[in-house]
Amino acid sequence: MTLSLLANTLQNTEILTFYGWWQFAVCMFAFLSLFAIWWHIGKKQNDFGQVWLALSVLCWSISGILQVYFYQQEVPNMFLLEGWRSVLSLLNSLFILLALPWFRFLPKSIAPLIKSKYWRVIVGLPFLFSLLPTISKMFSGRPIAVISELDVYYALLTLVFLGLVLWESFAKRRLRLLAWLSLVCIAITLVAQFYKLSDAPVNLNLFSAIFKSCLIMLFFALALSWVKELSENILPGVGNFKIQFNKNPKLKRCVHVLGIPGKSERELHLTPNVYNLFLSFARQKKKDADSWLEIRPKNFDSGNKQYDINDYNEIKRLLTGVLDGLFGKGNWTQEQHYKPLKNLLFEVSEKRERKIRLAIPPENISL
């Protein structure tokens, strides 16, 4: 019996050591890859979300090599090992929460909170409150009831926010399948955390390997979806931007746009007022490329004078309608889409005479 028990102990040690090496190697490779994506792309965009996600994965890698180190000792100090695991788990959750404000698409219900200037304080205080008892546990060698699992509670908070943000990010980029997969991954991770709290007789290392692999793949999918968005949402030069009105007579108030990367042709279904204004711009450009449409001055009684455009809000509604048709409602931003499209479509009089016209060449407009 003694020899059998010793053999089982050695086998368990070998398995745990193998798991530690696996976690170290895989997570280190993932960290370097995510950091490389940021270095080549995110750095130019001044986007540090990828850096925080990469650091969160690095915490798993360090946890893996620590497990190898402790299990190579003759008498592993399990309290110290569990303490370091808790510290690294807390850091992993903190880095993920710090990455969330850099996400382009956030749920409306929590976006003001995440974008708040106090977000670092909101996530930092619970981190410190969880870290101090964990450090106390590490060096005292005595488990502290409830407080010893504060890293799990902090992870649960992180998973709730991360699940909502991942769903919104994939759904807004029209990657619905990845959105559902992200929820499945979050659910698996939640189950693992609850098992850790319950002390149930289950192989937590297996759960850990599953959810860490899934989360890493989701982080890469998120990075690729971001790259996909950057490549597809780049507006072409004005010479390559073409519009066709009512190509199909059965489609009323429909404008076909050509030249957008990622798709050969896109259909814009506009409201009557927006369509008529867009058509007025196009007809004016085809009739006389050097003529302008005039906007009525704000709070100005025009009397008998007729203006082509009543106010600037009509231009805003036109741009909004075009963007909704090109990228989907809510899937565009002011800086990346609205302003570039405005500069692409229109040019205004240098004399600031409230005059505006299409910048598209007449040969690129089909009526």
C-alpha positions as a LaTeX table, in Angstrom:
\begin{tabular}{lrrr}
\hline
Residue & $x$ (\AA) & $y$ (\AA) & $z$ (\AA) \\
\hline
Met1 & 0.00 & 0.00 & 0.00 \\
Thr2 & 2.84 & 2.36 & 0.84 \\
Leu3 & 4.55 & 1.77 & $-2.50$ \\
Ser4 & 1.23 & 2.24 & $-4.34$ \\
Leu5 & 0.58 & 5.49 & $-2.51$ \\
Leu6 & 4.11 & 6.72 & $-3.27$ \\
Ala7 & 3.68 & 5.82 & $-6.95$ \\
Asn8 & 0.39 & 7.73 & $-7.12$ \\
Thr9 & 1.98 & 10.73 & $-5.44$ \\
Leu10 & 4.87 & 10.74 & $-7.91$ \\
Gln11 & 2.46 & 10.39 & $-10.82$ \\
Asn12 & 0.33 & 13.31 & $-9.59$ \\
Thr13 & 3.47 & 15.41 & $-9.18$ \\
Glu14 & 4.56 & 14.61 & $-12.74$ \\
Ile15 & 1.10 & 15.52 & $-14.07$ \\
Leu16 & 1.04 & 18.81 & $-12.17$ \\
Thr17 & 4.59 & 19.60 & $-13.31$ \\
Phe18 & 3.63 & 18.85 & $-16.91$ \\
Tyr19 & 0.58 & 21.12 & $-16.55$ \\
Gly20 & 2.83 & 23.88 & $-15.20$ \\
Trp21 & 5.20 & 23.61 & $-18.17$ \\
Trp22 & 2.23 & 23.58 & $-20.57$ \\
Gln23 & 0.71 & 26.67 & $-18.99$ \\
Phe24 & 4.03 & 28.51 & $-18.97$ \\
Ala25 & 4.86 & 27.75 & $-22.63$ \\
Val26 & 1.40 & 28.30 & $-24.13$ \\
Cys27 & 0.63 & 31.47 & $-22.19$ \\
Met28 & 4.09 & 32.93 & $-22.81$ \\
Phe29 & 3.66 & 32.36 & $-26.54$ \\
Ala30 & 0.19 & 33.95 & $-26.39$ \\
Phe31 & 1.57 & 36.94 & $-24.45$ \\
Leu32 & 4.33 & 37.53 & $-27.00$ \\
Ser33 & 1.88 & 37.15 & $-29.92$ \\
Leu34 & $-0.68$ & 39.58 & $-28.46$ \\
Phe35 & 2.09 & 42.05 & $-27.68$ \\
Ala36 & 3.41 & 41.70 & $-31.24$ \\
Ile37 & $-0.06$ & 42.50 & $-32.64$ \\
Trp38 & $-0.13$ & 45.63 & $-30.51$ \\
Trp39 & 3.43 & 46.57 & $-31.53$ \\
His40 & 2.63 & 46.39 & $-35.25$ \\
Ile41 & $-0.93$ & 47.78 & $-35.22$ \\
Gly42 & $-2.20$ & 49.00 & $-31.86$ \\
Lys43 & 0.83 & 51.17 & $-31.17$ \\
Lys44 & 0.09 & 53.23 & $-34.28$ \\
Gln45 & $-3.55$ & 53.56 & $-33.19$ \\
Asn46 & $-2.49$ & 54.62 & $-29.67$ \\
Asp47 & $-4.61$ & 51.73 & $-28.35$ \\
Phe48 & $-3.27$ & 50.02 & $-25.22$ \\
Gly49 & $-6.08$ & 47.52 & $-24.74$ \\
Gln50 & $-4.00$ & 44.76 & $-26.30$ \\
Val51 & $-1.16$ & 45.49 & $-23.86$ \\
Trp52 & $-3.37$ & 44.95 & $-20.82$ \\
Leu53 & $-4.80$ & 41.73 & $-22.28$ \\
Ala54 & $-1.28$ & 40.49 & $-23.05$ \\
Leu55 & $-0.20$ & 41.22 & $-19.46$ \\
Ser56 & $-3.19$ & 39.30 & $-18.13$ \\
Val57 & $-2.05$ & 36.24 & $-20.10$ \\
Leu58 & 1.51 & 36.75 & $-18.85$ \\
Cys59 & 0.21 & 36.27 & $-15.29$ \\
Trp60 & $-0.95$ & 32.77 & $-16.24$ \\
Ser61 & 2.46 & 32.02 & $-17.72$ \\
Ile62 & 4.25 & 33.08 & $-14.51$ \\
Ser63 & 1.79 & 31.00 & $-12.48$ \\
Gly64 & 2.70 & 27.96 & $-14.58$ \\
Ile65 & 6.46 & 28.29 & $-14.07$ \\
Leu66 & 5.94 & 28.85 & $-10.32$ \\
Gln67 & 4.00 & 25.61 & $-10.18$ \\
Val68 & 6.92 & 23.80 & $-11.84$ \\
Tyr69 & 9.36 & 25.36 & $-9.37$ \\
Phe70 & 7.40 & 24.43 & $-6.25$ \\
Tyr71 & 6.63 & 20.88 & $-7.34$ \\
Gln72 & 10.32 & 20.24 & $-7.97$ \\
Gln73 & 10.99 & 20.83 & $-4.28$ \\
Glu74 & 11.24 & 17.82 & $-1.98$ \\
Val75 & 8.51 & 19.25 & 0.24 \\
Pro76 & 6.49 & 21.79 & $-1.73$ \\
Asn77 & 5.23 & 24.76 & 0.30 \\
Met78 & 1.60 & 24.57 & $-0.80$ \\
Phe79 & 0.49 & 27.61 & 1.19 \\
Leu80 & 3.09 & 29.78 & $-0.54$ \\
Leu81 & 2.24 & 28.31 & $-3.95$ \\
Glu82 & $-1.49$ & 28.91 & $-3.46$ \\
Gly83 & $-0.72$ & 32.41 & $-2.29$ \\
Trp84 & 1.28 & 33.25 & $-5.41$ \\
Arg85 & $-1.48$ & 31.73 & $-7.55$ \\
Ser86 & $-4.02$ & 34.00 & $-5.85$ \\
Val87 & $-1.84$ & 37.09 & $-6.33$ \\
Leu88 & $-1.34$ & 36.32 & $-10.03$ \\
Ser89 & $-5.05$ & 35.56 & $-10.42$ \\
Leu90 & $-5.87$ & 38.96 & $-8.93$ \\
Leu91 & $-3.39$ & 40.66 & $-11.27$ \\
Asn92 & $-4.87$ & 38.76 & $-14.22$ \\
Ser93 & $-8.36$ & 40.04 & $-13.36$ \\
Leu94 & $-7.09$ & 43.58 & $-12.79$ \\
Phe95 & $-5.33$ & 43.75 & $-16.16$ \\
Ile96 & $-8.46$ & 42.49 & $-17.95$ \\
Leu97 & $-10.58$ & 45.16 & $-16.22$ \\
Leu98 & $-8.02$ & 47.84 & $-17.15$ \\
Ala99 & $-8.27$ & 46.73 & $-20.79$ \\
Leu100 & $-12.05$ & 47.25 & $-20.99$ \\
Pro101 & $-12.04$ & 51.09 & $-21.43$ \\
Trp102 & $-10.00$ & 50.59 & $-24.63$ \\
Phe103 & $-12.70$ & 48.43 & $-26.24$ \\
Arg104 & $-14.38$ & 50.28 & $-29.11$ \\
Phe105 & $-17.85$ & 48.86 & $-28.48$ \\
Leu106 & $-19.28$ & 48.77 & $-24.96$ \\
Pro107 & $-22.82$ & 47.95 & $-23.75$ \\
Lys108 & $-24.77$ & 51.17 & $-23.20$ \\
Ser109 & $-25.75$ & 50.09 & $-19.69$ \\
Ile110 & $-22.16$ & 49.94 & $-18.40$ \\
Ala111 & $-20.31$ & 52.17 & $-20.90$ \\
Pro112 & $-20.49$ & 55.33 & $-18.69$ \\
Leu113 & $-19.05$ & 53.36 & $-15.77$ \\
Ile114 & $-16.19$ & 51.80 & $-17.75$ \\
Lys115 & $-15.37$ & 55.05 & $-19.55$ \\
Ser116 & $-15.47$ & 56.99 & $-16.28$ \\
Lys117 & $-12.25$ & 58.62 & $-15.12$ \\
Tyr118 & $-12.79$ & 56.80 & $-11.81$ \\
Trp119 & $-12.72$ & 53.34 & $-13.43$ \\
Arg120 & $-9.19$ & 52.64 & $-12.22$ \\
Val121 & $-10.23$ & 53.53 & $-8.69$ \\
Ile122 & $-13.38$ & 51.38 & $-8.99$ \\
Val123 & $-11.38$ & 48.29 & $-9.99$ \\
Gly124 & $-8.26$ & 49.14 & $-7.99$ \\
Leu125 & $-9.82$ & 49.35 & $-4.53$ \\
Pro126 & $-11.35$ & 45.83 & $-4.62$ \\
Phe127 & $-8.00$ & 44.59 & $-5.95$ \\
Leu128 & $-6.12$ & 46.01 & $-2.96$ \\
Phe129 & $-8.82$ & 44.79 & $-0.57$ \\
Ser130 & $-8.35$ & 41.28 & $-1.98$ \\
Leu131 & $-4.56$ & 41.44 & $-2.25$ \\
Leu132 & $-3.70$ & 42.30 & 1.34 \\
Pro133 & $-5.49$ & 39.30 & 2.96 \\
Thr134 & $-4.01$ & 37.05 & 0.28 \\
Ile135 & $-0.48$ & 38.19 & 1.11 \\
Ser136 & $-1.28$ & 37.67 & 4.79 \\
Lys137 & $-2.32$ & 34.09 & 4.02 \\
Met138 & 0.88 & 33.44 & 2.05 \\
Phe139 & 3.25 & 34.23 & 4.91 \\
Ser140 & 1.15 & 33.10 & 7.85 \\
Gly141 & 0.57 & 29.62 & 6.44 \\
Arg142 & $-2.96$ & 29.62 & 7.86 \\
Pro143 & $-6.03$ & 29.79 & 5.62 \\
Ile144 & $-8.35$ & 32.70 & 6.32 \\
Ala145 & $-12.01$ & 31.81 & 6.03 \\
Val146 & $-13.87$ & 33.45 & 3.10 \\
Ile147 & $-11.14$ & 36.07 & 2.62 \\
Ser148 & $-8.80$ & 33.42 & 1.26 \\
Glu149 & $-11.03$ & 33.09 & $-1.79$ \\
Leu150 & $-11.29$ & 36.81 & $-2.52$ \\
Asp151 & $-9.38$ & 36.27 & $-5.76$ \\
Val152 & $-12.30$ & 34.11 & $-6.89$ \\
Tyr153 & $-14.86$ & 36.81 & $-6.05$ \\
Tyr154 & $-12.76$ & 39.38 & $-7.89$ \\
Ala155 & $-12.56$ & 37.01 & $-10.87$ \\
Leu156 & $-16.36$ & 36.62 & $-10.85$ \\
Leu157 & $-16.73$ & 40.41 & $-11.04$ \\
Thr158 & $-14.24$ & 40.48 & $-13.91$ \\
Leu159 & $-16.05$ & 37.72 & $-15.82$ \\
Val160 & $-19.38$ & 39.55 & $-15.67$ \\
Phe161 & $-17.88$ & 42.71 & $-17.20$ \\
Leu162 & $-15.74$ & 40.77 & $-19.67$ \\
Gly163 & $-18.69$ & 38.67 & $-20.88$ \\
Leu164 & $-20.84$ & 41.75 & $-21.55$ \\
Val165 & $-18.04$ & 43.57 & $-23.36$ \\
Leu166 & $-16.99$ & 40.57 & $-25.49$ \\
Trp167 & $-20.59$ & 39.99 & $-26.56$ \\
Glu168 & $-20.99$ & 43.64 & $-27.56$ \\
Ser169 & $-17.65$ & 43.74 & $-29.38$ \\
Phe170 & $-18.34$ & 40.67 & $-31.53$ \\
Ala171 & $-22.04$ & 41.44 & $-32.06$ \\
Lys172 & $-21.36$ & 45.02 & $-33.21$ \\
Arg173 & $-18.82$ & 43.71 & $-35.71$ \\
Arg174 & $-21.48$ & 41.31 & $-37.04$ \\
Leu175 & $-19.61$ & 38.24 & $-35.71$ \\
Arg176 & $-22.59$ & 36.66 & $-34.00$ \\
Leu177 & $-21.13$ & 33.15 & $-33.78$ \\
Leu178 & $-18.05$ & 34.44 & $-31.97$ \\
Ala179 & $-20.33$ & 36.39 & $-29.63$ \\
Trp180 & $-22.12$ & 33.17 & $-28.63$ \\
Leu181 & $-18.80$ & 31.34 & $-28.26$ \\
Ser182 & $-17.57$ & 34.06 & $-25.93$ \\
Leu183 & $-20.60$ & 33.48 & $-23.69$ \\
Val184 & $-19.90$ & 29.74 & $-23.67$ \\
Cys185 & $-16.30$ & 30.41 & $-22.66$ \\
Ile186 & $-17.38$ & 32.80 & $-19.88$ \\
Ala187 & $-19.89$ & 30.18 & $-18.65$ \\
Ile188 & $-17.17$ & 27.50 & $-18.46$ \\
Thr189 & $-14.91$ & 29.88 & $-16.56$ \\
Leu190 & $-17.71$ & 30.74 & $-14.13$ \\
Val191 & $-18.35$ & 27.05 & $-13.46$ \\
Ala192 & $-14.65$ & 26.56 & $-12.69$ \\
Gln193 & $-14.72$ & 29.47 & $-10.22$ \\
Phe194 & $-17.81$ & 28.13 & $-8.46$ \\
Tyr195 & $-16.21$ & 24.68 & $-8.18$ \\
Lys196 & $-13.16$ & 26.33 & $-6.63$ \\
Leu197 & $-15.38$ & 27.95 & $-4.01$ \\
Ser198 & $-17.30$ & 24.78 & $-3.25$ \\
Asp199 & $-14.25$ & 22.51 & $-2.75$ \\
Ala200 & $-16.03$ & 19.88 & $-4.84$ \\
Pro201 & $-14.05$ & 16.74 & $-5.83$ \\
Val202 & $-13.37$ & 17.84 & $-9.40$ \\
Asn203 & $-10.19$ & 18.24 & $-11.39$ \\
Leu204 & $-9.76$ & 22.02 & $-11.36$ \\
Asn205 & $-6.59$ & 21.76 & $-13.46$ \\
Leu206 & $-8.70$ & 20.36 & $-16.29$ \\
Phe207 & $-11.18$ & 23.23 & $-16.01$ \\
Ser208 & $-8.26$ & 25.68 & $-15.85$ \\
Ala209 & $-6.67$ & 24.29 & $-19.00$ \\
Ile210 & $-10.00$ & 24.48 & $-20.85$ \\
Phe211 & $-11.06$ & 27.99 & $-19.93$ \\
Lys212 & $-7.57$ & 29.49 & $-20.26$ \\
Ser213 & $-7.18$ & 28.02 & $-23.74$ \\
Cys214 & $-10.64$ & 29.28 & $-24.72$ \\
Leu215 & $-10.03$ & 32.79 & $-23.36$ \\
Ile216 & $-6.68$ & 33.04 & $-25.14$ \\
Met217 & $-8.32$ & 32.04 & $-28.43$ \\
Leu218 & $-11.06$ & 34.61 & $-27.82$ \\
Phe219 & $-8.45$ & 37.31 & $-27.23$ \\
Phe220 & $-6.87$ & 36.44 & $-30.58$ \\
Ala221 & $-10.31$ & 36.37 & $-32.26$ \\
Leu222 & $-10.96$ & 39.80 & $-30.75$ \\
Ala223 & $-7.64$ & 41.10 & $-32.09$ \\
Leu224 & $-8.38$ & 39.71 & $-35.55$ \\
Ser225 & $-11.90$ & 41.17 & $-35.54$ \\
Trp226 & $-10.34$ & 44.54 & $-34.70$ \\
Val227 & $-7.90$ & 44.18 & $-37.59$ \\
Lys228 & $-10.81$ & 43.12 & $-39.84$ \\
Glu229 & $-12.75$ & 46.23 & $-38.82$ \\
Leu230 & $-9.78$ & 48.49 & $-39.54$ \\
Ser231 & $-9.28$ & 46.95 & $-42.98$ \\
Glu232 & $-12.95$ & 46.93 & $-44.03$ \\
Asn233 & $-13.97$ & 50.29 & $-42.60$ \\
Ile234 & $-11.26$ & 52.28 & $-44.33$ \\
Leu235 & $-12.98$ & 54.68 & $-46.69$ \\
Pro236 & $-11.55$ & 54.87 & $-50.23$ \\
Gly237 & $-10.24$ & 57.94 & $-51.96$ \\
Val238 & $-12.85$ & 60.22 & $-53.47$ \\
Gly239 & $-11.89$ & 59.08 & $-56.97$ \\
Asn240 & $-12.83$ & 55.47 & $-56.16$ \\
Phe241 & $-16.08$ & 56.24 & $-54.33$ \\
Lys242 & $-19.07$ & 55.68 & $-56.63$ \\
Ile243 & $-22.81$ & 56.01 & $-56.05$ \\
Gln244 & $-25.76$ & 54.79 & $-58.10$ \\
Phe245 & $-29.34$ & 55.87 & $-57.44$ \\
Asn246 & $-32.23$ & 53.43 & $-57.91$ \\
Lys247 & $-30.30$ & 50.86 & $-59.90$ \\
Asn248 & $-33.24$ & 48.47 & $-59.32$ \\
Pro249 & $-36.65$ & 50.19 & $-59.85$ \\
Lys250 & $-38.26$ & 47.81 & $-57.31$ \\
Leu251 & $-36.01$ & 49.15 & $-54.55$ \\
Lys252 & $-37.37$ & 52.58 & $-53.62$ \\
Arg253 & $-35.04$ & 55.15 & $-52.08$ \\
Cys254 & $-32.08$ & 52.82 & $-52.53$ \\
Val255 & $-28.53$ & 54.01 & $-53.20$ \\
His256 & $-25.78$ & 51.62 & $-54.28$ \\
Val257 & $-22.27$ & 52.45 & $-53.08$ \\
Leu258 & $-19.16$ & 51.01 & $-54.75$ \\
Gly259 & $-15.51$ & 51.24 & $-53.72$ \\
Ile260 & $-15.80$ & 50.32 & $-50.02$ \\
Pro261 & $-13.20$ & 47.64 & $-49.09$ \\
Gly262 & $-14.57$ & 44.24 & $-48.09$ \\
Lys263 & $-17.60$ & 44.20 & $-50.38$ \\
Ser264 & $-18.04$ & 44.99 & $-54.05$ \\
Glu265 & $-21.34$ & 46.83 & $-53.59$ \\
Arg266 & $-23.47$ & 47.99 & $-50.67$ \\
Glu267 & $-27.13$ & 49.00 & $-50.69$ \\
Leu268 & $-28.28$ & 51.98 & $-48.65$ \\
His269 & $-32.00$ & 52.09 & $-47.84$ \\
Leu270 & $-32.65$ & 55.69 & $-46.83$ \\
Thr271 & $-35.61$ & 57.61 & $-45.46$ \\
Pro272 & $-37.51$ & 59.80 & $-47.97$ \\
Asn273 & $-36.04$ & 63.11 & $-46.74$ \\
Val274 & $-32.48$ & 61.81 & $-46.61$ \\
Tyr275 & $-32.78$ & 60.15 & $-50.01$ \\
Asn276 & $-34.21$ & 63.29 & $-51.64$ \\
Leu277 & $-31.43$ & 65.44 & $-50.19$ \\
Phe278 & $-28.76$ & 62.99 & $-51.38$ \\
Leu279 & $-30.40$ & 62.94 & $-54.81$ \\
Ser280 & $-30.43$ & 66.76 & $-54.91$ \\
Phe281 & $-26.69$ & 66.83 & $-54.26$ \\
Ala282 & $-26.11$ & 64.24 & $-57.00$ \\
Arg283 & $-28.29$ & 66.03 & $-59.59$ \\
Gln284 & $-26.64$ & 69.35 & $-58.85$ \\
Lys285 & $-23.19$ & 67.79 & $-59.27$ \\
Lys286 & $-24.14$ & 66.11 & $-62.55$ \\
Lys287 & $-25.72$ & 69.28 & $-63.90$ \\
Asp288 & $-22.92$ & 71.67 & $-62.97$ \\
Ala289 & $-19.86$ & 70.40 & $-61.11$ \\
Asp290 & $-18.94$ & 73.94 & $-60.04$ \\
Ser291 & $-22.29$ & 74.93 & $-58.52$ \\
Trp292 & $-23.23$ & 74.80 & $-54.84$ \\
Leu293 & $-26.21$ & 74.13 & $-52.59$ \\
Glu294 & $-26.90$ & 76.85 & $-50.03$ \\
Ile295 & $-27.79$ & 76.25 & $-46.38$ \\
Arg296 & $-30.29$ & 78.57 & $-44.69$ \\
Pro297 & $-28.67$ & 80.64 & $-41.89$ \\
Lys298 & $-29.60$ & 79.61 & $-38.37$ \\
Asn299 & $-32.56$ & 81.52 & $-36.85$ \\
Phe300 & $-32.96$ & 83.44 & $-40.10$ \\
Asp301 & $-36.32$ & 84.43 & $-41.53$ \\
Ser302 & $-35.84$ & 83.73 & $-45.21$ \\
Gly303 & $-39.02$ & 85.48 & $-46.29$ \\
Asn304 & $-39.68$ & 84.62 & $-49.92$ \\
Lys305 & $-36.17$ & 83.28 & $-50.55$ \\
Gln306 & $-35.90$ & 79.53 & $-51.04$ \\
Tyr307 & $-32.82$ & 77.74 & $-49.70$ \\
Asp308 & $-31.62$ & 74.35 & $-50.90$ \\
Ile309 & $-31.03$ & 73.05 & $-47.35$ \\
Asn310 & $-32.94$ & 74.21 & $-44.27$ \\
Asp311 & $-30.22$ & 73.56 & $-41.65$ \\
Tyr312 & $-27.01$ & 71.67 & $-40.94$ \\
Asn313 & $-28.95$ & 68.89 & $-39.21$ \\
Glu314 & $-30.10$ & 67.67 & $-42.63$ \\
Ile315 & $-26.43$ & 67.07 & $-43.55$ \\
Lys316 & $-25.92$ & 65.20 & $-40.26$ \\
Arg317 & $-28.96$ & 63.00 & $-40.93$ \\
Leu318 & $-27.67$ & 62.25 & $-44.42$ \\
Leu319 & $-24.25$ & 61.22 & $-43.11$ \\
Thr320 & $-25.85$ & 59.12 & $-40.36$ \\
Gly321 & $-28.09$ & 57.34 & $-42.89$ \\
Val322 & $-25.14$ & 56.56 & $-45.16$ \\
Leu323 & $-23.03$ & 55.26 & $-42.23$ \\
Asp324 & $-25.88$ & 53.09 & $-40.92$ \\
Gly325 & $-26.18$ & 51.56 & $-44.36$ \\
Leu326 & $-22.46$ & 51.02 & $-44.83$ \\
Phe327 & $-21.47$ & 49.69 & $-41.41$ \\
Gly328 & $-24.70$ & 48.95 & $-39.55$ \\
Lys329 & $-26.57$ & 51.07 & $-37.02$ \\
Gly330 & $-24.41$ & 51.72 & $-33.99$ \\
Asn331 & $-21.34$ & 50.08 & $-35.56$ \\
Trp332 & $-19.52$ & 53.29 & $-36.39$ \\
Thr333 & $-17.84$ & 56.06 & $-34.43$ \\
Gln334 & $-17.41$ & 59.80 & $-34.87$ \\
Glu335 & $-13.63$ & 59.78 & $-35.18$ \\
Gln336 & $-13.14$ & 56.69 & $-37.32$ \\
His337 & $-16.18$ & 56.92 & $-39.62$ \\
Tyr338 & $-18.31$ & 60.09 & $-39.37$ \\
Lys339 & $-15.61$ & 62.72 & $-39.84$ \\
Pro340 & $-13.73$ & 60.82 & $-42.61$ \\
Leu341 & $-17.00$ & 60.27 & $-44.51$ \\
Lys342 & $-17.96$ & 63.93 & $-44.16$ \\
Asn343 & $-14.58$ & 64.96 & $-45.61$ \\
Leu344 & $-14.92$ & 62.36 & $-48.35$ \\
Leu345 & $-18.47$ & 63.22 & $-49.49$ \\
Phe346 & $-18.64$ & 66.98 & $-49.16$ \\
Glu347 & $-16.65$ & 70.10 & $-49.72$ \\
Val348 & $-17.63$ & 73.52 & $-48.40$ \\
Ser349 & $-16.98$ & 76.99 & $-49.73$ \\
Glu350 & $-13.65$ & 78.46 & $-48.66$ \\
Lys351 & $-15.38$ & 81.82 & $-48.17$ \\
Arg352 & $-17.63$ & 80.28 & $-45.48$ \\
Glu353 & $-20.78$ & 81.26 & $-47.39$ \\
Arg354 & $-22.86$ & 78.34 & $-46.03$ \\
Lys355 & $-22.45$ & 76.63 & $-49.41$ \\
Ile356 & $-21.79$ & 72.93 & $-49.83$ \\
Arg357 & $-21.57$ & 70.36 & $-52.63$ \\
Leu358 & $-20.57$ & 66.76 & $-53.26$ \\
Ala359 & $-16.85$ & 66.17 & $-53.63$ \\
Ile360 & $-17.46$ & 63.03 & $-55.71$ \\
Pro361 & $-16.55$ & 63.50 & $-59.40$ \\
Pro362 & $-19.61$ & 63.69 & $-61.69$ \\
Glu363 & $-18.48$ & 60.58 & $-63.63$ \\
Asn364 & $-18.71$ & 58.57 & $-60.37$ \\
Ile365 & $-22.40$ & 59.42 & $-59.95$ \\
Ser366 & $-25.05$ & 57.41 & $-61.75$ \\
Leu367 & $-28.69$ & 58.56 & $-61.79$ \\
\hline
\end{tabular}
